[in-house]
Amino acid sequence: MSIFLKCEEANHTCDKNQYKEASFLEMIKLNIHVIFCRACREYSARNAKLTKFIKRNKVKTMSSQDKESLKQRLEKEMAKQ
């Protein structure tokens, strides 16, 4: 088991951390990786900014019923074409 992550793994861990699913060991590995990797450091910063923005603005999503209704309307309109 290596303490060094590839960028792909670091980005995945960063995403997991956004949803509080990353383990303590994964977070240590991510922090070590972002010390040395500028691209992943920027990815992590953008992820943190996105999370903060969504929480601060209380973004709401469509209900499942509204999504299904919209999907049906789109399919109906596309069938006309």
Secondary structure, DSSP 4 states (H G I P E B T S, - for coil): --S---HHHHHHHHHHHHTT---HHHHHHHHHHHHH-HHHHHHHHHHHHHHHHHHHHT-----HHHHHHHHHHHHHHHHH-
